[in-house]
Amino acid sequence: MLKSFPRMASVATLALYLAACLATPPVASAQGRKLMPVDEASEDKTFLAFRDRLLEAAKRRDTKFVMSAVHPRIRNSFGDNGGAREFRRKWKPENPDSELWETLVEILRLGGSFREAGKGRDFWAPYVYSNFPEDLDAFEYMAVTGENVNVRQRPDPASAVISTLSYDLVKAPDGLPHKAGGWTKIITPGGEEGFVSGRFLRSPVDYRAAFTKVNGRWVMSALVAGD
């Protein structure tokens, strides 16, 4: 950059120029970076047992058990007053086809991390949210959640494979991925544009859940998306 600076510039001007360059933070990049799966659930056997039961209940679409695990003041979004009544109205858990079931199963199977909360610890899932690098824009980057995931030339399972990725962090120029089974355009760490099945991609601002221990019992205290 100094090659283009005028040779006759004053010392004071040059000093200001150098200070401005040094003050400009580098642009964060995901090139060559990975987000490996993390699951700290086994650090607390009571939580691990609760999560296993909740996951099985979600797979069975067991409305009664899932609602019993919902905190009375669960946070459902960043704008509403929250609460179990709002949760029921939003997700309609009595409906076997509710999006709640697929959402919960996906969250619970993708690990997560404990975080200090007051006098105890909350568990946040999935790991793509709880362990996402803070220096990357969560609305621009996503995590590949599998090994040897095919990147195809076009959004078609019959299209040519241009690369394979394993737990890489990638840029998604068109925003959030489609639902599982859809396709999302990404830019690979090598700079190539391609498409990955939504089953193997997750955004850190997609749905995530928090679990809190209240009076010796684990409950789901948040199920939110966005930022």
C-alpha positions in Angstrom: 0.0 0.0 0.0 2.9 2.4 0.7 4.0 2.2 -3.0 1.1 4.5 -4.0 1.8 7.1 -1.3 3.3 10.3 -2.8 7.1 10.6 -2.3 7.0 14.2 -1.3 4.3 13.7 1.4 5.2 15.4 4.7 6.3 13.4 7.7 3.1 14.4 9.6 0.9 13.3 6.7 2.7 10.0 6.4 2.4 9.4 10.1 -1.4 10.0 9.9 -1.6 7.6 7.0 0.2 4.8 8.8 -1.9 5.3 11.9 -5.1 5.0 9.9 -3.8 1.8 8.3 -2.9 0.3 11.6 -6.2 1.3 13.1 -8.2 -0.5 10.4 -9.1 -4.0 11.8 -8.5 -6.9 9.5 -11.6 -8.4 7.8 -12.5 -11.7 9.4 -12.4 -14.7 7.1 -13.5 -18.3 7.4 -11.0 -19.5 4.9 -9.5 -22.7 6.1 -11.4 -22.7 9.4 -13.5 -25.4 10.8 -16.1 -25.8 13.5 -15.7 -29.2 15.0 -18.7 -30.8 16.8 -18.8 -30.1 20.5 -21.1 -31.8 23.1 -20.6 -31.1 26.8 -23.8 -32.8 27.9 -21.9 -35.7 29.5 -20.4 -33.2 32.0 -23.8 -33.4 33.9 -25.4 -36.8 34.0 -28.7 -35.4 35.0 -28.8 -33.1 32.0 -27.7 -35.9 29.7 -30.5 -38.1 30.9 -33.0 -35.3 30.4 -31.8 -34.5 26.9 -32.0 -38.2 25.9 -35.6 -38.4 27.1 -36.5 -35.1 25.4 -35.0 -36.2 22.1 -36.9 -39.5 22.2 -40.1 -37.6 23.0 -39.5 -35.3 20.1 -39.0 -38.3 17.8 -42.3 -39.8 19.1 -44.0 -36.4 18.8 -44.9 -36.7 22.5 -46.7 -33.5 23.2 -47.3 -34.2 26.9 -43.7 -34.8 27.7 -42.4 -31.9 25.7 -44.8 -29.5 27.2 -43.9 -30.7 30.6 -40.3 -29.8 29.8 -41.1 -26.2 28.8 -40.3 -23.5 31.3 -43.5 -21.5 32.2 -41.7 -18.3 31.0 -39.8 -19.8 28.1 -38.4 -17.3 25.7 -39.8 -17.8 22.2 -38.4 -14.9 20.3 -36.6 -11.5 20.8 -39.9 -9.6 20.6 -42.7 -11.3 22.4 -43.4 -11.7 26.1 -42.6 -15.4 26.0 -44.2 -18.1 28.1 -45.6 -21.6 27.6 -48.9 -20.3 26.3 -47.1 -18.4 23.5 -44.9 -21.5 22.8 -48.0 -23.6 22.4 -49.7 -21.0 20.1 -46.5 -20.7 18.0 -45.5 -24.3 17.6 -48.9 -26.1 17.8 -47.4 -29.2 19.4 -50.7 -31.1 19.3 -50.2 -31.3 15.5 -48.1 -34.3 14.5 -46.9 -32.3 11.5 -45.7 -29.4 13.6 -42.3 -28.0 12.6 -41.5 -28.2 16.3 -40.6 -31.9 16.1 -38.0 -31.6 13.3 -36.6 -28.5 14.8 -36.1 -30.0 18.3 -34.6 -33.3 16.9 -32.1 -31.3 14.8 -31.1 -29.1 17.7 -30.8 -31.9 20.2 -28.7 -34.2 18.0 -26.1 -31.5 17.3 -24.5 -31.2 20.8 -23.9 -28.0 22.6 -22.1 -26.3 25.5 -22.7 -25.2 29.1 -22.6 -21.5 29.9 -22.4 -19.8 33.2 -25.9 -18.4 34.2 -26.3 -16.8 37.6 -25.5 -19.4 40.2 -25.7 -22.3 37.8 -25.1 -23.2 34.2 -27.4 -23.3 31.2 -26.9 -25.7 28.3 -27.1 -24.2 24.8 -27.7 -26.3 21.7 -26.7 -26.8 19.0 -22.9 -26.4 19.0 -23.1 -24.4 15.8 -24.6 -21.6 17.9 -22.8 -22.1 21.2 -19.3 -22.4 19.7 -19.5 -20.2 16.6 -16.5 -17.9 16.3 -17.3 -14.4 17.5 -15.2 -12.7 14.8 -17.4 -14.0 12.0 -20.7 -12.5 10.8 -23.3 -15.0 11.9 -25.6 -13.9 9.0 -22.9 -14.5 6.3 -21.3 -17.7 7.4 -22.5 -21.2 8.1 -21.1 -24.5 9.4 -20.9 -27.7 7.5 -22.1 -30.3 10.0 -20.8 -33.5 8.4 -17.7 -35.2 7.0 -17.0 -35.4 3.3 -20.0 -33.4 2.3 -20.4 -32.9 -1.4 -20.3 -29.5 -2.9 -22.0 -29.7 -6.3 -21.8 -27.5 -9.4 -25.6 -27.0 -9.4 -28.4 -27.5 -6.9 -29.1 -31.0 -8.1 -28.0 -34.4 -6.6 -27.0 -35.5 -10.1 -24.7 -32.5 -10.6 -21.0 -32.8 -10.7 -19.1 -32.7 -7.4 -16.6 -29.9 -7.3 -15.3 -30.3 -3.8 -15.9 -32.1 -0.5 -16.0 -30.4 2.9 -15.8 -31.6 6.5 -17.0 -29.3 9.3 -15.8 -26.3 7.4 -17.0 -22.7 7.9 -18.2 -21.4 4.6 -19.7 -18.1 3.3 -23.3 -18.3 2.0 -23.8 -15.2 -0.3 -27.5 -15.7 -0.6 -28.2 -15.9 3.1 -29.7 -18.6 5.2 -30.1 -22.1 3.9 -33.4 -23.6 2.8 -35.1 -26.3 4.9 -33.4 -29.7 5.1 -33.3 -31.3 1.7 -33.1 -27.9 -0.1 -29.9 -26.4 -1.5 -27.8 -23.5 -0.5 -25.2 -21.7 -2.5 -21.8 -21.4 -0.7 -18.3 -20.3 -1.4 -15.8 -23.0 -0.5 -12.6 -22.3 1.4 -10.9 -22.5 -2.0 -13.0 -19.7 -3.4 -15.3 -21.9 -5.6 -19.0 -21.3 -5.8 -21.2 -24.4 -5.4 -24.2 -25.9 -3.7 -24.6 -28.0 -0.6 -27.7 -29.8 0.6 -29.4 -28.0 3.5 -29.2 -31.2 5.5 -25.4 -30.6 6.0 -25.4 -26.9 6.7 -26.5 -24.9 9.7 -26.5 -21.2 10.5 -25.6 -20.0 14.0 -28.7 -17.8 13.9 -31.0 -20.7 13.1 -33.1 -22.1 16.0 -31.3 -22.8 19.2 -32.4 -23.9 22.6 -31.4 -23.2 26.2 -31.9 -25.6 29.1 -31.9 -24.5 32.7 -32.1 -26.4 36.0 -34.9 -25.1 38.1 -35.5 -26.6 41.6 -33.5 -29.6 40.7 -35.3 -30.2 37.3 -34.1 -29.4 33.8 -36.4 -27.4 31.6 -36.2 -25.8 28.2 -36.0 -22.0 28.9 -35.5 -20.7 25.4 -36.2 -21.7 21.8 -35.3 -18.8 19.5 -33.9 -17.9 16.1 -32.4 -14.7 14.8 -30.3 -12.2 16.7 
